[in-house]
Amino acid sequence: MKRRVAAAVLVLAALGLHLGVALPSRRERDQAREGFARAREQRERLRAEAVRLERRAAAGRAPAGEAAAARALRLSLLRAIEGLPLGGVRVGAESGRGSAVAARGKLVAEGRQADLLRAAGRLADPSSGVRLERVSLVEARGGDVRLEIDAISVRGET
């Protein structure tokens, strides 16, 4: 009889400990995890927004000076193809010489269509600082595709 009472007391103590300590601790842990996940999502959202705003601020404003504007356009064209397996690449840029267009440039490259479209997409993004005048995909030798892009950069307001 004493053993049964002792066992019942131990079971009740374990149940009380579980209900009084373990369950509230689990709820608190789950709430902390959810809060951490929300904070992480918000941090990533804010970081992406900051990058987008920085790119937007830099986009569309060509550097002062004709040579600097042509150089910046050439760098934007090169950045668009960076890391892509393309061949037959030709990049050129020249200043706009006193017009609203700061510089004019041309990009020609050959490769797989997916890679060429990725490069065109990079240039079409507003953060590139480049405006596309003409984009052309034509069949090249050996089953490859050739991309031809005419682009401009616009003088920024000073």
C-alpha positions as CSV (number, residue, x, y, z in Angstrom):
1,M,0.0,0.0,0.0
2,K,2.8,2.4,0.9
3,R,4.4,1.7,-2.4
4,R,1.3,2.5,-4.4
5,V,0.9,5.8,-2.5
6,A,4.5,6.6,-3.1
7,A,4.2,5.8,-6.8
8,A,1.1,7.9,-7.1
9,V,2.8,10.8,-5.3
10,L,5.8,10.5,-7.7
11,V,3.5,10.4,-10.7
12,L,1.6,13.4,-9.5
13,A,4.9,15.3,-8.8
14,A,6.2,14.4,-12.3
15,L,2.9,15.5,-13.9
16,G,3.0,18.8,-11.9
17,L,6.7,19.3,-12.9
18,H,5.8,18.7,-16.6
19,L,2.8,21.0,-16.5
20,G,4.4,23.7,-14.4
21,V,7.9,23.8,-16.0
22,A,8.3,21.9,-19.2
23,L,5.2,23.1,-21.1
24,P,5.7,26.8,-20.3
25,S,9.4,26.4,-21.3
26,R,8.4,24.9,-24.6
27,R,5.9,27.7,-25.3
28,E,8.6,30.3,-24.5
29,R,11.1,28.5,-26.7
30,D,8.7,28.4,-29.6
31,Q,7.8,32.1,-29.2
32,A,11.5,32.9,-29.2
33,R,12.1,30.9,-32.4
34,E,9.2,32.7,-34.1
35,G,10.5,36.1,-33.0
36,F,14.0,35.2,-34.3
37,A,12.6,34.0,-37.6
38,R,10.6,37.3,-38.0
39,A,13.6,39.4,-37.1
40,R,15.8,37.5,-39.6
41,E,13.2,37.9,-42.4
42,Q,12.9,41.6,-41.6
43,R,16.7,42.0,-41.7
44,E,16.9,40.3,-45.1
45,R,14.1,42.4,-46.4
46,L,15.7,45.6,-45.2
47,R,19.1,44.6,-46.5
48,A,17.6,43.9,-50.0
49,E,15.7,47.2,-49.9
50,A,19.0,49.1,-49.0
51,V,20.8,47.5,-51.9
52,R,17.9,48.3,-54.2
53,L,17.9,51.9,-53.0
54,E,21.7,52.3,-53.4
55,R,21.5,50.9,-57.0
56,R,18.6,53.2,-57.8
57,A,20.5,56.2,-56.5
58,A,23.4,55.3,-58.7
59,A,21.4,54.3,-61.7
60,G,20.6,56.8,-64.5
61,R,23.3,59.2,-63.5
62,A,26.3,59.2,-65.8
63,P,29.5,60.6,-64.3
64,A,30.4,64.2,-65.3
65,G,32.8,64.4,-68.2
66,E,32.5,62.8,-71.6
67,A,35.3,60.3,-71.1
68,A,34.1,59.3,-67.7
69,A,30.6,58.7,-69.0
70,A,31.9,56.4,-71.8
71,R,34.1,54.6,-69.4
72,A,31.2,54.0,-67.0
73,L,29.0,52.7,-69.8
74,R,31.7,50.4,-70.9
75,L,32.1,49.0,-67.3
76,S,28.3,48.5,-67.1
77,L,28.4,46.5,-70.4
78,L,31.3,44.4,-69.1
79,R,29.6,43.8,-65.7
80,A,26.5,42.4,-67.6
81,I,28.6,39.6,-69.1
82,E,30.8,39.0,-66.1
83,G,31.0,35.3,-65.2
84,L,29.1,34.1,-68.2
85,P,30.6,31.7,-70.7
86,L,30.4,33.9,-73.7
87,G,32.6,34.2,-76.7
88,G,33.2,36.7,-79.5
89,V,32.7,39.5,-77.1
90,R,33.0,43.1,-78.4
91,V,32.3,46.1,-76.2
92,G,32.5,49.7,-77.3
93,A,31.4,53.0,-75.9
94,E,31.8,56.6,-76.9
95,S,30.6,59.9,-75.4
96,G,27.4,61.5,-76.4
97,R,29.1,64.8,-77.1
98,G,26.9,67.5,-75.6
99,S,23.5,65.9,-75.9
100,A,21.2,64.5,-73.2
101,V,22.8,61.2,-73.9
102,A,26.0,61.0,-71.9
103,A,27.4,57.9,-73.8
104,R,26.4,55.4,-76.4
105,G,27.7,51.8,-76.4
106,K,27.4,48.5,-78.1
107,L,27.8,45.0,-76.8
108,V,28.1,41.9,-79.1
109,A,28.6,38.4,-77.7
110,E,28.0,34.8,-78.7
111,G,27.0,31.9,-76.6
112,R,24.0,29.9,-75.3
113,Q,20.7,31.7,-75.5
114,A,20.1,31.3,-71.7
115,D,23.5,33.0,-70.9
116,L,22.8,35.8,-73.4
117,L,19.3,36.5,-72.0
118,R,20.9,36.6,-68.5
119,A,23.3,39.3,-69.7
120,A,20.5,41.3,-71.4
121,G,18.4,41.0,-68.2
122,R,21.3,42.4,-66.2
123,L,21.5,45.4,-68.5
124,A,17.7,45.9,-68.5
125,D,17.7,46.1,-64.7
126,P,17.2,49.7,-63.7
127,S,20.2,49.4,-61.3
128,S,22.6,49.0,-64.2
129,G,22.4,52.7,-65.1
130,V,22.0,51.8,-68.7
131,R,19.0,52.3,-71.1
132,L,18.7,49.8,-73.9
133,E,17.9,51.2,-77.4
134,R,18.0,47.9,-79.3
135,V,18.4,44.3,-78.4
136,S,18.8,41.6,-81.0
137,L,19.3,37.9,-80.9
138,V,20.4,36.2,-84.1
139,E,21.6,32.7,-85.0
140,A,25.4,32.4,-85.2
141,R,27.6,29.7,-86.4
142,G,27.8,26.3,-84.7
143,G,24.3,26.5,-83.1
144,D,25.2,29.4,-80.9
145,V,23.2,32.6,-80.7
146,R,24.6,36.2,-81.1
147,L,23.4,39.0,-78.9
148,E,23.7,42.6,-80.1
149,I,22.8,45.4,-77.8
150,D,22.8,49.2,-78.4
151,A,22.7,51.0,-75.1
152,I,22.9,54.6,-73.8
153,S,23.5,56.3,-70.5
154,V,21.7,59.5,-69.7
155,R,23.3,62.6,-68.2
156,G,22.4,63.1,-64.6
157,E,20.9,66.3,-63.2
158,T,23.5,68.4,-61.5
